[in-house]
Amino acid sequence: MAITELERGPARRSSRAAIDWGQVAAELDAHGCATVGPLLSPGDCGAISGLYASEVPFRSRIVMARHGFGRGEYKYFAYPLPTRVADVRTRLYPELAKIANRWNEQMGIAVRYPAAHDAFLQRCHQAGQGKPTPLLLQYGPGDYNCLHQDLYGEHVFPLQIAILLSQPGTDFTGGEFVLTEQRPRMQSRAEVVPLRQGEGVIFPVHHRPVSGTRGIYRVMMRHGVSRLRSGQRHTLGVIFHDAR
């Protein structure tokens, strides 16, 4: 499907499925991640995946092995974003901002996030962070993504989303989303998140609050993707802050 077809008309009903935000908040508090969706229809998943072969909608391409990031590659979208990508970013931000503001209050962080994504992007752009960060990742057999954090400047929105565009078991095997939690004076905890095509996982960019015997403390979070066993896997990464 051409990019013009991907951008034509309003988002389909499947990309506007009702989300139980109370459940999302509870899962994020308890486990550090929450699955939602489907956020995109199979048709939209295929259309966005198909963009990878084109240069038009992207601003840069990263080959992971060149930077020690793992194996595989990804491309950052340029502005204007494809409509389906922009829709997810704009539509989910307000409820995530409520969770982010509550988390910052619990952790004693003074930063608060505006209710509208455009207002937050203005904050980023005024600080020199004007490059869009949504990205399309592509993995082949043997590829993987090392544990990392997506920090691109002074202004960081503390939650992000990864949406699986490929069909597990059919398009690829292996390649599980992995999240680790580094707890103070304790061994790290790992979480493996199974996803279906079109589903997304919401997770922290940097850290999150956890209740302990002495109150709230911060735990550091990192995410990655395990080794792909076969096939090809595409993922849409939706990051809400822009980069320098």
ROZASE-902808 format. One record per residue (C-alpha): residue number from 1; x, y, z; residue in one letter. Coordinates in nm, 4 decimals. Layout:
<sites>
SITE_n_u_v_w_res
SITE_NUM_X_Y_Z_a
...
</sites>
This chain:
<sites>
SITE_n_u_v_w_res
SITE_1_0.0000_0.0000_0.0000_m
SITE_2_0.1372_0.3425_-0.0889_a
SITE_3_0.1854_0.6058_0.1769_i
SITE_4_-0.0921_0.8136_0.0207_t
SITE_5_-0.3347_0.5255_0.0796_e
SITE_6_-0.2115_0.4836_0.4355_l
SITE_7_-0.2859_0.8484_0.5040_e
SITE_8_-0.6235_0.8618_0.3319_r
SITE_9_-0.9346_0.9141_0.5435_g
SITE_10_-1.0054_0.8797_0.9160_p
SITE_11_-0.8480_0.6076_1.1296_a
SITE_12_-1.0350_0.2774_1.1186_r
SITE_13_-1.2485_0.1592_1.4096_r
SITE_14_-0.9908_-0.1050_1.5078_s
SITE_15_-0.7368_0.1675_1.5810_s
SITE_16_-0.9885_0.3353_1.8129_r
SITE_17_-1.0773_0.0343_2.0249_a
SITE_18_-1.1791_0.1356_2.3764_a
SITE_19_-0.8952_0.1226_2.6284_i
SITE_20_-0.9577_0.0571_2.9970_d
SITE_21_-0.7233_0.3219_3.1323_w
SITE_22_-0.7879_0.2233_3.4909_g
SITE_23_-0.6613_-0.1256_3.4094_q
SITE_24_-0.3648_0.0168_3.2173_v
SITE_25_-0.2661_0.2323_3.5140_a
SITE_26_-0.3024_-0.0617_3.7540_a
SITE_27_-0.0817_-0.2867_3.5368_e
SITE_28_0.1817_-0.0172_3.4965_l
SITE_29_0.1882_0.0352_3.8730_d
SITE_30_0.2060_-0.3364_3.9483_a
SITE_31_0.4252_-0.4714_3.6686_h
SITE_32_0.5882_-0.1773_3.4901_g
SITE_33_0.4095_-0.2449_3.1602_c
SITE_34_0.0615_-0.2837_3.0148_a
SITE_35_-0.0646_-0.4287_2.6870_t
SITE_36_-0.3373_-0.2515_2.4873_v
SITE_37_-0.5094_-0.3081_2.1601_g
SITE_38_-0.5426_-0.3896_1.8925_p
SITE_39_-0.4374_-0.0312_1.8204_l
SITE_40_-0.3941_-0.0953_1.4469_l
SITE_41_-0.5819_-0.3193_1.2046_s
SITE_42_-0.3942_-0.5928_1.0117_p
SITE_43_-0.4242_-0.3751_0.7027_g
SITE_44_-0.2667_-0.0775_0.8771_d
SITE_45_0.0061_-0.3010_1.0205_c
SITE_46_0.0921_-0.4239_0.6725_g
SITE_47_0.0811_-0.0732_0.5264_a
SITE_48_0.3143_0.0719_0.7882_i
SITE_49_0.5530_-0.2246_0.7609_s
SITE_50_0.5577_-0.1779_0.3844_g
SITE_51_0.6880_0.1770_0.4235_l
SITE_52_1.0255_0.0443_0.5362_y
SITE_53_1.1440_-0.0108_0.1785_a
SITE_54_1.0810_0.3552_0.0958_s
SITE_55_1.2967_0.6559_0.1812_e
SITE_56_1.0197_0.9147_0.1565_v
SITE_57_0.8628_0.9105_0.5057_p
SITE_58_1.1888_0.8808_0.7031_f
SITE_59_1.4618_1.1173_0.8231_r
SITE_60_1.7353_0.8632_0.9064_s
SITE_61_1.8279_0.4932_0.9098_r
SITE_62_2.0228_0.3223_1.1890_i
SITE_63_2.2037_-0.0114_1.1509_v
SITE_64_2.2257_-0.1393_1.5079_m
SITE_65_2.5489_-0.3391_1.4748_a
SITE_66_2.7438_-0.0262_1.3756_r
SITE_67_2.6679_0.1325_1.7129_h
SITE_68_2.6713_-0.1729_1.9398_g
SITE_69_2.2927_-0.1591_1.9786_f
SITE_70_2.2382_-0.5209_1.8721_g
SITE_71_2.1500_-0.6555_1.5255_r
SITE_72_1.8783_-0.5323_1.2954_g
SITE_73_1.7943_-0.1799_1.1873_e
SITE_74_1.5385_0.0957_1.2221_y
SITE_75_1.4288_0.4204_1.0596_k
SITE_76_1.3040_0.7387_1.2239_y
SITE_77_0.9981_0.8933_1.0622_f
SITE_78_1.0166_1.2523_0.9363_a
SITE_79_0.7480_1.5144_0.9877_y
SITE_80_0.4723_1.5079_0.8836_p
SITE_81_0.4155_1.1651_1.0321_l
SITE_82_0.1922_0.9142_0.8496_p
SITE_83_-0.1635_0.9694_0.9692_t
SITE_84_-0.1994_0.6341_1.1483_r
SITE_85_0.1269_0.6911_1.3366_v
SITE_86_0.0361_1.0481_1.4315_a
SITE_87_-0.3104_0.9334_1.5414_d
SITE_88_-0.1737_0.6826_1.7919_v
SITE_89_0.0739_0.9360_1.9292_r
SITE_90_-0.1796_1.2159_1.9690_t
SITE_91_-0.4729_1.0054_2.0865_r
SITE_92_-0.3001_0.8076_2.3613_l
SITE_93_-0.0926_1.0901_2.5054_y
SITE_94_-0.3579_1.2622_2.7257_p
SITE_95_-0.4336_0.9551_2.9396_e
SITE_96_-0.0657_0.8645_2.9579_l
SITE_97_0.0102_1.2211_3.0725_a
SITE_98_-0.2212_1.1683_3.3704_k
SITE_99_-0.0268_0.8573_3.4692_i
SITE_100_0.3065_1.0329_3.4096_a
SITE_101_0.2056_1.3288_3.6274_n
SITE_102_0.0958_1.0967_3.9084_r
SITE_103_0.4213_0.9033_3.8871_w
SITE_104_0.6300_1.2212_3.9008_n
SITE_105_0.4363_1.3399_4.2041_e
SITE_106_0.5004_1.0069_4.3785_q
SITE_107_0.8721_1.0202_4.2964_m
SITE_108_0.9118_1.3831_4.4025_g
SITE_109_0.9856_1.5043_4.0489_i
SITE_110_0.8640_1.8588_3.9836_a
SITE_111_0.8047_1.8211_3.6076_v
SITE_112_0.4416_1.8070_3.4954_r
SITE_113_0.3097_1.7318_3.1477_y
SITE_114_0.0382_1.9320_2.9684_p
SITE_115_-0.2894_1.7644_2.8749_a
SITE_116_-0.2363_1.7989_2.4981_a
SITE_117_0.0533_1.6468_2.3079_h
SITE_118_0.0999_1.9552_2.0900_d
SITE_119_0.1717_2.1597_2.4016_a
SITE_120_0.4350_1.9118_2.5160_f
SITE_121_0.5978_1.9100_2.1709_l
SITE_122_0.6191_2.2906_2.1866_q
SITE_123_0.8156_2.2499_2.5100_r
SITE_124_1.0518_2.0084_2.3341_c
SITE_125_1.0951_2.2281_2.0282_h
SITE_126_1.1660_2.5396_2.2341_q
SITE_127_1.4516_2.3465_2.3972_a
SITE_128_1.5968_2.2501_2.0578_g
SITE_129_1.4388_1.9026_2.0444_q
SITE_130_1.2675_1.9237_1.7076_g
SITE_131_1.3383_1.5871_1.5415_k
SITE_132_1.0478_1.3362_1.5418_p
SITE_133_1.1183_1.0127_1.7290_t
SITE_134_0.8524_0.7596_1.6149_p
SITE_135_1.0412_0.4793_1.4427_l
SITE_136_0.9931_0.1640_1.2404_l
SITE_137_1.2145_-0.1313_1.3394_l
SITE_138_1.3021_-0.4273_1.1192_q
SITE_139_1.4518_-0.7565_1.2425_y
SITE_140_1.5623_-1.0659_1.0485_g
SITE_141_1.6883_-1.4071_1.1634_p
SITE_142_1.9468_-1.3712_1.4412_g
SITE_143_1.8668_-1.0033_1.5016_d
SITE_144_1.8055_-0.8610_1.8487_y
SITE_145_1.7898_-0.5292_2.0328_n
SITE_146_2.0111_-0.4733_2.3364_c
SITE_147_1.8567_-0.3413_2.6578_l
SITE_148_1.8400_0.0375_2.6395_h
SITE_149_1.6491_0.3573_2.7161_q
SITE_150_1.5182_0.6038_2.4563_d
SITE_151_1.6427_0.9335_2.5984_l
SITE_152_1.6929_1.2061_2.3384_y
SITE_153_1.7392_1.5296_2.5302_g
SITE_154_1.6451_1.7306_2.8372_e
SITE_155_1.2700_1.6809_2.7946_h
SITE_156_1.1647_1.3168_2.8247_v
SITE_157_0.8085_1.1886_2.8408_f
SITE_158_0.8263_0.8930_3.0813_p
SITE_159_0.6090_0.6429_2.8910_l
SITE_160_0.6257_0.5024_2.5392_q
SITE_161_0.4569_0.2362_2.3239_i
SITE_162_0.5820_-0.0431_2.0996_a
SITE_163_0.3242_-0.1840_1.8552_i
SITE_164_0.3881_-0.5207_1.6905_l
SITE_165_0.3145_-0.4969_1.3174_l
SITE_166_0.4008_-0.8566_1.2202_s
SITE_167_0.2120_-1.1753_1.3034_q
SITE_168_0.3995_-1.3967_1.5514_p
SITE_169_0.4237_-1.7619_1.4552_g
SITE_170_0.3481_-1.6785_1.0928_t
SITE_171_0.5787_-1.3912_0.9959_d
SITE_172_0.8470_-1.4688_1.2544_f
SITE_173_0.9433_-1.6746_1.5599_t
SITE_174_1.1391_-1.5586_1.8645_g
SITE_175_1.1872_-1.1839_1.8954_g
SITE_176_1.0066_-1.1364_2.2276_e
SITE_177_0.9780_-0.7905_2.3857_f
SITE_178_1.1811_-0.7845_2.7077_v
SITE_179_1.1666_-0.5338_2.9929_l
SITE_180_1.4085_-0.5266_3.2878_t
SITE_181_1.3713_-0.3534_3.6212_e
SITE_182_1.6862_-0.2645_3.8154_q
SITE_183_1.5891_-0.2441_4.1815_r
SITE_184_1.8157_-0.0776_4.4415_p
SITE_185_2.0311_-0.3299_4.6320_r
SITE_186_1.8423_-0.6175_4.4666_m
SITE_187_1.8846_-0.8341_4.1598_q
SITE_188_1.7169_-0.7159_3.8391_s
SITE_189_1.3738_-0.8443_3.7405_r
SITE_190_1.2841_-0.9348_3.3801_a
SITE_191_0.9409_-0.9233_3.2147_e
SITE_192_0.8724_-1.0875_2.8762_v
SITE_193_0.5642_-0.9438_2.7036_v
SITE_194_0.3878_-1.1551_2.4378_p
SITE_195_0.2102_-0.9443_2.1755_l
SITE_196_-0.0309_-1.0165_1.8926_r
SITE_197_-0.0317_-0.8285_1.5639_q
SITE_198_-0.1572_-0.4737_1.6176_g
SITE_199_-0.1209_-0.4863_1.9963_e
SITE_200_0.0956_-0.2409_2.1841_g
SITE_201_0.2887_-0.2514_2.5084_v
SITE_202_0.3112_0.0640_2.7186_i
SITE_203_0.6238_0.0851_2.9339_f
SITE_204_0.8521_0.3360_3.1090_p
SITE_205_1.1267_0.5131_2.9196_v
SITE_206_1.3562_0.5658_3.2176_h
SITE_207_1.2204_0.4812_3.5618_h
SITE_208_0.8996_0.4236_3.7566_r
SITE_209_0.7768_0.4466_4.1165_p
SITE_210_0.7530_0.1341_4.3305_v
SITE_211_0.6074_0.1074_4.6806_s
SITE_212_0.8440_-0.0297_4.9435_g
SITE_213_0.8462_-0.0670_5.3206_t
SITE_214_0.9892_0.2845_5.3504_r
SITE_215_0.7626_0.4469_5.0939_g
SITE_216_0.8004_0.5156_4.7222_i
SITE_217_1.1337_0.4609_4.5493_y
SITE_218_1.2480_0.4720_4.1868_r
SITE_219_1.3485_0.1694_3.9822_v
SITE_220_1.5430_0.1958_3.6562_m
SITE_221_1.3867_0.0368_3.3479_m
SITE_222_1.5383_-0.0864_3.0214_r
SITE_223_1.3819_-0.2622_2.7256_h
SITE_224_1.4937_-0.4693_2.4284_g
SITE_225_1.4040_-0.7562_2.1969_v
SITE_226_1.5312_-1.1143_2.2210_s
SITE_227_1.6906_-1.2963_1.9267_r
SITE_228_1.4686_-1.3563_1.6258_l
SITE_229_1.4658_-1.7278_1.5403_r
SITE_230_1.3183_-1.7016_1.1922_s
SITE_231_1.1292_-1.4729_0.9557_g
SITE_232_1.1004_-1.0954_0.9680_q
SITE_233_0.9579_-0.8762_1.2444_r
SITE_234_0.8453_-0.5122_1.2157_h
SITE_235_0.7598_-0.2925_1.5128_t
SITE_236_0.6313_0.0630_1.5390_l
SITE_237_0.7892_0.2541_1.8261_g
SITE_238_0.5909_0.5546_1.9499_v
SITE_239_0.7976_0.7932_2.1618_i
SITE_240_0.6248_1.1114_2.2771_f
SITE_241_0.9220_1.3475_2.3144_h
SITE_242_1.1211_1.4706_2.0172_d
SITE_243_1.5006_1.4624_1.9832_a
SITE_244_1.7827_1.7105_1.9343_r
</sites>
